Amino acid sequence: MEPVKKGDALVCSECGVELEVTKKCDCANCEIICCGKPMEVKENSSKGCCC
């Protein structure tokens, strides 16, 4: 997984829990684990609210 950016939302494909990143990660391989699997960045999450 690429480093996460501030404002990214991560989602667990197993249970659906979502997390918001409040500080960017500079790690080359950033994996945040939930339910034993790496969480995925939710599409368009770091672009901010549309309203």
N, CA, C and O of each residue as an XYZ file, in Angstrom:
204
protein
N       0.851     -1.188      0.000
C       0.000      0.000      0.000
C       0.888      1.240      0.000
O       1.903      1.281      0.695
N       0.516      2.224     -0.760
C       1.250      3.487     -0.788
C       1.025      4.239      0.519
O       0.054      3.971      1.227
N       1.908      5.173      0.844
C       1.702      5.960      2.068
C       0.351      6.678      2.046
O      -0.094      7.160      1.005
N      -0.287      6.737      3.207
C      -1.565      7.424      3.300
C      -1.343      8.913      3.521
O      -0.318      9.328      4.060
N      -2.329      9.715      3.093
C      -2.246     11.166      3.221
C      -3.288     11.651      4.228
O      -4.293     10.981      4.469
N      -3.039     12.806      4.803
C      -4.013     13.420      5.696
C      -5.331     13.585      4.944
O      -5.352     14.096      3.824
N      -6.410     13.161      5.549
C      -7.727     13.269      4.925
C      -8.186     11.988      4.246
O      -9.366     11.852      3.924
N      -7.262     11.033      4.019
C      -7.659      9.750      3.442
C      -8.601      9.030      4.396
O      -8.456      9.141      5.613
N      -9.549      8.305      3.861
C     -10.419      7.445      4.658
C     -10.069      6.010      4.302
O     -10.020      5.647      3.127
N      -9.827      5.200      5.318
C      -9.527      3.794      5.121
C     -10.756      2.990      5.502
O     -11.459      3.335      6.451
N     -11.019      1.910      4.760
C     -12.180      1.076      5.030
C     -11.752     -0.386      5.095
O     -10.895     -0.830      4.331
N     -12.361     -1.126      6.016
C     -12.105     -2.565      6.152
C     -13.080     -3.307      5.244
O     -14.290     -3.092      5.311
N     -12.546     -4.174      4.400
C     -13.402     -4.925      3.472
C     -14.186     -6.024      4.182
O     -15.129     -6.566      3.606
N     -13.822     -6.367      5.416
C     -14.515     -7.416      6.167
C     -15.686     -6.862      6.978
O     -16.821     -7.307      6.807
N     -15.418     -5.892      7.861
C     -16.453     -5.411      8.785
C     -17.015     -4.035      8.413
O     -18.051     -3.626      8.937
N     -16.331     -3.319      7.507
C     -16.833     -2.025      7.055
C     -16.423     -0.832      7.898
O     -16.807      0.296      7.588
N     -15.641     -1.053      8.969
C     -15.210      0.076      9.795
C     -14.387      1.037      8.939
O     -13.648      0.609      8.052
N     -14.517      2.336      9.208
C     -13.772      3.352      8.470
C     -12.950      4.195      9.437
O     -13.386      4.492     10.550
N     -11.757      4.574      8.996
C     -10.858      5.439      9.760
C     -10.458      6.617      8.900
O     -10.313      6.474      7.686
N     -10.273      7.799      9.516
C      -9.779      8.965      8.794
C      -8.347      9.251      9.237
O      -8.058      9.281     10.434
N      -7.464      9.458      8.285
C      -6.055      9.728      8.565
C      -5.918     11.201      8.949
O      -6.384     12.085      8.229
N      -5.272     11.456     10.096
C      -5.086     12.836     10.556
C      -3.654     13.310     10.396
O      -3.373     14.495     10.572
N      -2.736     12.397     10.063
C      -1.341     12.749      9.834
C      -0.800     11.840      8.744
O      -0.997     10.627      8.800
N      -0.109     12.415      7.738
C       0.395     11.619      6.625
C       1.457     10.629      7.102
O       2.108     10.839      8.125
N       1.615      9.569      6.356
C       2.602      8.532      6.656
C       3.678      8.573      5.574
O       3.368      8.614      4.383
N       4.945      8.561      5.995
C       6.046      8.590      5.028
C       6.665      7.210      4.809
O       7.683      7.092      4.127
N       6.062      6.167      5.380
C       6.575      4.803      5.196
C       6.420      4.372      3.742
O       5.448      4.740      3.082
N       7.374      3.595      3.246
C       7.296      3.086      1.876
C       6.170      2.067      1.745
O       5.540      1.983      0.691
N       5.907      1.296      2.791
C       4.866      0.275      2.760
C       3.990      0.445      3.999
O       4.282     -0.121      5.052
N       2.935      1.211      3.873
C       2.058      1.525      4.998
C       0.848      0.592      4.983
O       0.033      0.646      4.061
N       0.728     -0.267      6.006
C      -0.419     -1.165      6.101
C      -1.068     -1.015      7.463
O      -0.424     -1.200      8.496
N      -2.335     -0.681      7.457
C      -3.117     -0.609      8.680
C      -4.072     -1.805      8.615
O      -4.847     -1.946      7.669
N      -4.000     -2.659      9.635
C      -4.687     -3.941      9.622
C      -5.980     -3.897     10.436
O      -6.018     -3.335     11.531
N      -7.040     -4.499      9.886
C      -8.308     -4.686     10.587
C      -8.844     -6.050     10.157
O      -8.773     -6.391      8.976
N      -9.366     -6.818     11.071
C      -9.889     -8.166     10.779
C      -8.849     -9.040     10.091
O      -9.194     -9.924      9.307
N      -7.558     -8.789     10.391
C      -6.483     -9.595      9.839
C      -6.093     -9.264      8.415
O      -5.262     -9.958      7.828
N      -6.680     -8.207      7.838
C      -6.384     -7.817      6.453
C      -6.035     -6.333      6.390
O      -6.536     -5.544      7.192
N      -5.169     -5.944      5.432
C      -4.858     -4.511      5.269
C      -6.109     -3.724      4.869
O      -6.894     -4.164      4.029
N      -6.276     -2.563      5.481
C      -7.399     -1.693      5.114
C      -7.093     -1.025      3.780
O      -5.930     -0.869      3.408
N      -8.140     -0.634      3.063
C      -7.996     -0.010      1.748
C      -8.398      1.458      1.814
O      -9.284      1.832      2.583
N      -7.738      2.295      0.997
C      -8.103      3.708      0.924
C      -9.418      3.822      0.163
O      -9.553      3.311     -0.949
N     -10.382      4.497      0.775
C     -11.678      4.708      0.153
C     -11.504      5.683     -1.006
O     -10.846      6.711     -0.853
N     -12.079      5.377     -2.149
C     -11.926      6.193     -3.356
C     -12.404      7.627     -3.112
O     -13.449      7.851     -2.501
N     -11.615      8.599     -3.603
C     -11.908     10.038     -3.505
C     -11.969     10.556     -2.084
O     -12.568     11.605     -1.845
N     -11.369      9.857     -1.129
C     -11.502     10.259      0.265
C     -10.702     11.498      0.637
O     -11.150     12.268      1.487
N      -9.544     11.722      0.042
C      -8.717     12.859      0.452
C      -9.071     14.148     -0.270
O      -8.408     15.165     -0.067
N     -10.102     14.130     -1.110
C     -10.493     15.346     -1.844
C     -11.366     16.256     -1.021
O     -11.595     17.405     -1.399
N     -11.868     15.755      0.124
C     -12.698     16.595      0.992
C     -14.161     16.511      0.619
O     -14.548     15.839     -0.337
N     -14.945     17.196      1.384
C     -16.398     17.179      1.212
C     -16.801     17.952     -0.044
O     -16.124     18.896     -0.452
N     -17.898     17.542     -0.638
C     -18.350     18.194     -1.864
C     -19.257     19.392     -1.578
O     -19.615     20.119     -2.505
N     -19.635     19.612     -0.315
C     -20.585     20.691     -0.021
C     -19.958     21.828      0.766
O     -20.636     22.805      1.086
